[in-house]
Amino acid sequence: MLEIWEIFRRAKTGETMKERDFDMKLTRKVAELIKEYDIRFNKEEIITTDNSLVDDIYRAAIDLTLDIGVYVLDTQRIIKFDENEIKEAVKTAPSQIIVGEGKDARILKQRKVENPSPPLIIGGDAGAPVDDELYFKMALSYLKEPIIDIVDHASIIKVHGINVESGTFLEAYAARREMKLIREAARLTGRPGIHIIGGESSTTLIGDIAIMSQEYLRPTDAHLIPVLNEMKTNYDNLGRVISSLEYGALNVGLPDPIIGGFARGPEGVAIVHVAEFLMGRLVYFADYHIGHPVHMFLGSTSAPECLWVISTISQSVARNTKFIITGNVWPSAGAGTEMIFDEIVANTLVATVTGAHPLGVTGTNGKLPHATGLETRFMGEVAHAASKSKLKREDANEIVLHYLRKYENKLKNPDLGKHFNELYDTKTLTPRKFWHEMYINAKKELAEHGIEIT
């Protein structure tokens, strides 16, 4: 596999191109590949059973990567790869890694399609903006849930009443504050070695470097390195790569291709998303990856187009690579609503049955702190029950369609729910009665579809 220094060299010596020209080249190539491989979105088959379709998406992603490469914003140059380099990157990717430490260590493995073994559950209000006072209470609500194996919590946007400014010492402070608070919450709940996906408060290299120490982000933890839309990177993110490689932390590739952008519709986004997984391995040396397609107008992963993309990309990499991936559960509704449970079922079944580990739950499209540990418990229970029941793709698809029809017409104007403090007793950090009863009712409804949570 290529060394990071070769990536840097190509970033400085590759073909020059204006960013707009790169965008146009990408969107034209995506259109060609959709037609060439006859890739079609089917809203009635959210969880596809067409193996040839998902294999074609993988082949199209290879073609796209070979043709356009990766664009570096700082140099306006393109990092190109040949087919052998792509194959080597795929071949050397880990199929399982140990995350966390001590009694809290877990084996994070690649999952296969219709995998009967339970996925790991990654819990937290991942990336949502909260202040430092609320952060700690919310973190405790997640870490109190035994079903959670890994934690990925919110980003701190305000410290001591001061708004955090990206690229300043405040970002470094917020990133460190985030790690201190999550570590203290883990200690108090008896889970000091739990694997943390950290640095959610870090928007630049400054915050990332600030937490690369045993006191904050440990080598058994991971940090996010975003893929810029679409198929782009910059020196800041390449700096994140080298700092973590030298320190020894795990890298997580985070693509979030936009449905309705340069990647076109869901068919094109599926191709681009898999190509960005490849990019994550080639350029970011990613140990595992997050699947998170974004709908330009609806945002959440609950949109039918996004669910279909998660289904196809998860199966595509499960059948053709050793990549370990997660599927973001990112509803439009907020905690304290019936709608959020419906969205969680749809998202979780899609991820679990098609080969991903569910990650969430981040309500309200990550806009408000309307999230608690309870809905993440529900997400984990759905995932475990689906695996235990050996749910097949076609059966899961019918259940997903049922729940999708319940909430789809609400996505443009979702119920945003309630603030964390309205949903949990802030002294005992347990769900308030009405919120717990809604959770019980959601489990009863799911049991009617043959998935019983014990």
N, C-alpha and C positions, 0 to 999 in steps of 0.2 A: 504493500500500500504506500502511496505517496507520503512523504514527510511534510509537516506543516511548512517547512522552509521552501519547499518546491511550490506550495500553494501561494506563498508570499511572492516568490519570484514571478510566477505567472500573473499574479495580480498587478505587477509592475511592468510586465513586458508583453502581455497579451494584446490581441487586436483591439484597436481603439474604436469606440462607437459612441454616439450620443445616446443618452438614456432613452429619449423618445423613439429613436430608431430601433433600439433593442426591444422596447415594448411592442412596437409594430411587428418586428420580426417574430417575436414570441407568439403574438395573437394570430398571425397568419399561419405559423407552423402548427399551432394547436388546431386551427380549423382544418388544415390538411389532414392531420392525424385522426381527427374525429371521423372524417369522411373515409379515409383509407381503411381504418379498422372497424368502421360501421358501429361506433359506440353510441348507444341510445339510452337515454334516461327513461325509466318506466316507473311512473308514480304508483302503480298497483303492485309492483314488486320491489319494495324498498330494500328488502334483504334478498338480493338476487341469488338464484341457484344456478346461474349460467357461468360455469367455470371457464368457458372459452372467452367470455366477456372480460372477466377480471384478469385473465392471462394476457388478453390483447391490450388492456390498459397498462399492464406492466411493460409490454414490448413497446408501446407508444411512448411511455415515460423514458425508456432507454433512448429511443430515437430522438426525443425532444432534448434530452441532456446532451447527447452527442452533437446535435445540430446547433444549439444556441449557447451552451455552456452556462457559466455563472457570471453575472455582471457585478463589477466592483464600482460602487458609486464614487469613491474618492479618486480613483485613477481613470475612470471612464474606459476601463479595459475589461476584456472578457477572459475568464479562466476557462480553458477548454480541456476536455478529457477524451482519451480514445477508449475504444470498447474494452480493451484488456484492463485498463485502469479502473473502469467501472466494475467489471467482473471481479477484480481483486478486492475492491472496497466492499463489495457485497459478500464475497467469500470470507473475508477476515472479520466481518461483523460478529459480535458475540450473540449467541442464542440464549444465553443465560448469564446473569451477573448476581453477585451477592451485594445487597444494599442494606444500609444500616449496620449496626454492630451489636455484639453481645447477644443477650436474649431477645433483642428486638430485630435482629438481622433477619432478612427474608431473601429467598431466591426468586429473582424477577426473571421469568422465562418468556421466550416467544410462545405465543398461543397459536394453535391451529384452528381451522374452521370447525365449528361444532365441537369444540374441545370440552370434554366432560369434567375436566379438572377445574376447580374454581380459580378465577383470576385474582390477582392481588387488587386490593381496594385502595385507591389513592384519594384521600379526603381532604377537603378544605374549600374555602371560598376563594379558589385560585385566581389571584390577580385582581380581585375586586378592591376598590379603594376604600380604606378605613383609616381612622386616626389611631394613634398609638394607644389611647386609653381603651378603646373598644377592641383592639386587636387581641389583647391578652384573653379577655373573657370569651371571645369567639373561638380562639385557639383551644382553650380548655374544653369547650363544648364538643369539638371534634376529637381531641385526644382521649376523651373519656369513653369513646366508642371503641370497644375491642375489635370490631370488625375491620377497622381501618388499619392497613399495613404500612402505608406511606402517607406523609402529610405534605400538602401543597396549599399554603394558606394565602391570605390577602396581601396586598401591597399597602404600605403605610404612606399616606399622602399628606399627613400633618403631624408634626412633632412639637410638643409643648405649645400648641396653638399656632404654630408657624407653618405655612404651606411649604412643602418640599419642592425645591427647584431642581430640575434635571441638570446634571453636569456640574453641580456645585458640591461643597462640603456637606450641604444638607442631605443630598442624595446618599452620600457615604454614611452619614449618621443614621438616616432612615433604614438603610440596608442592614447596618449593624444592629440597630434597635429591633428590627424584625427578627433577626436571628436570635438575639438575646431573649426576646419574649417567647418565641416558639420553643426554645431550649428550656426555659423555665417552666412552661406549660407541660412539656414532655416529662420533665423531672417530677413535677408535682403529681402527674397521673401515672407515675411508675413506668415510664417508657423512655428513659434517657437516651437509648441508642437508636430510636426510630429514624428511618431514612427520611430526610427532608429535601424537598425540592425548594431550594432557597434563592434568595435574591430577587423575589418578586418586586421589591421596592427599587431594584436597580434598573435604571433605564439606559445607563451608559456604562462604559468600562470602569468609570470611577467607582460606582457602587459595587461592581463585581470584584475588583481588586481589594476593596475595603473589607470584604468578608472572607477572603481566602486565608483563613487561619483556623486552628483547632478550636479556638474559642467560639467561632461563628460557624462557618461552613466547613465541615470535616471532610476528609478524603472519602468517607463512606456516604457522603451526601452528593447532591447533584445541583447544577444550576442550569438555567435556560439560556439558549442562544437562538434568537429569532432569525428565521429566514425572512428577508425583506421581500415585499410583493413586487413582482413575482420573479423568482430565481435570481435574487440579488443579495449582495452582502456589502459590508463596508469595513473600514479599518477598525472601527470600534468593536464590531463583532468578531473579527479575526483576532483582535487583542484579547477578547474573552477566551478564545480557543487556546491561545498560547499560554495564558496565565493559568488556566485550569490544567492543561497538559503538564506544565512544569510543577504545579502544586500536587496534582494527582486526584483531583475531584472528577466526578462523572459529568459528562456533557449530555444534555438533552436537547435535541433538535426540535424547534418549534415553528413549523410552517402554519400559516393561516391564510391560504389562498382564497380569493374573493369570488364568489359566484356573482357574475354580472360585471366583472372587471376585465382585465386583459386576458385572463384565463377563460373567459366566456361563460357558458352555462355549466351545469353540473357535469356534463360529459367531459368538457375541457378541464374543469377543476380537478376531476378525478385523475386525469393524466398529469397535470401540473403538480398535484399533491404528492403523487408517488415519485415524480421527478425531484421534488423538494425533499422527500425522504432520502433519495439517493444523494442529493446535494448535502444533506445533513451529515451523511456518512463520509462523503468525499472531502468536504471542506471543513466541517466542524468536528469530525472524528466522533460523531454522536454514538453514545453507548445505547441509548434508546430514544424514542421519538414520540411526539404528541400529535395525534390527528385532530385537526380543528379547522374544518372549512367554515367560512364566514359568508352569510347571506348579505349582499349589499344593502338590502332594504329591511330585512327582518333581524339580522344579526345572529340570532341564536342557532344552535346546532339542531334545534327541534324542527326546523323547516324541513319539508319532505325532501327537497333537493340535497340538503346537508346530510340528512340521514342516509340517503342513497349513496352519497360520496363516501361517508364513513364505512358503509357496508362494502362498497367495491374496493376501496383502497386497503381496508383491513384484509380482505380475502386475497387481494393482489399480492401483497407482501408476504402474507402467510404461506401462499402457494409457491412463491418464487424466490424468497430470500429467507434469511435467519433473523430479520429485524424484529426487535421487541417494540411494540407500539401500544400506546394508550389512546383511548377515545374520550375527548372532552365532553362532559355532560354539562351543557351551558344553556339552561332554559330561559325563556322569555319572562315567565312568571316569577314571582318572588315567593319566599317561604311564607307560610301562613295561608296558603291558597290550595284549593283542590287541583287547580290547573298544573301546579308544579309537579305534583305526583304523577299526573298523566304524562307530562313531558319526560320525567325521569324514567318511567317504564319504557317508553319508546326508545330513548337514547341508550339506556342500559342494555336492553335486549339486543339492539343492533350491534353495539360494541362487543358484548359478551359472546354472542353466537358466531360472529364473523372473525374473531381472532384478536381482539384488543382487551386491554385492562381498562375498566372505567375510571375516569378521573373527574371529580366534582364534589359537590354540586355548586355551580356558580350561578345563582339566580339573577333575574332582571338584566340579563346580558352583561353582567359584571358592572352595573352602574351604581347599585345601592347596596348597603350592608344588610340586605334582607335575606339572610342566610343563617343556618344553624347546623349543628351536628346531626340533628334528627333526620333531615332529608338525605344526608349522606349515609346514615345507617340504612335507610330504606334502599338507596341505590345499591349498597353492598349486599343487602339481603336479596334483592331482585337478582343480582348477578349470581350469587351463590345458588339460589333456588333454580335458576334457569340452567346452570351447569349440572347441578345434581339431577335434574329431571331429563338430562340429555336431549334438550330441546333441539329440534331440527330447524333448518333455515325456513322451510315453507310454513311450518307451524308458528314459528316466531314472527314471520311476516304477517300472518293473519292477526296476531295479537297487536303488533305494532300499528297496523292499519286501523284497527278498532280505536286505539288510543289517539292516533293521529286525527281521526275524524272528530273526536271529542274536542280537541283544542285548536285545530288548524285555523278556524275562522276567528280565533281570538289573538293570533300572533301579532297582528298589527296594533292591537290595543289590549295588551295583556294585563292581568291583575297583578300589580306589583307587590302585593302582600304587605307585610309589616316589618318594622325594624326589629333587630335581634332582641333588644330589651323588652319588646312587647310579646315576644314568643317564648322567652326563657326567664325563669326566676333568676334574677341576677345574683342572688346570694347562694342558692344551691346549685345553680347552673344546670337545672333540669327543665324539660319542656313544660310550659303551662298546660293546664288540663285541656283546653279547647284544641290546642295544637297537637297534643298527643292523641286525642280522639280522632282527629282528621287522619293522622298516620295509621291508626288502627283500621279505619274505614277503607283506606287505600289498600291495605293488605287484604282485606276481605274481598274487595272487588277483584283484585288480581287472582285470588284463589278461584274465583268463578271461571277463570280462563285456564285453570289447570296448573297454575304456578303457586304453590303454597309455601308461605314463609312461616317457618316454625319458630 
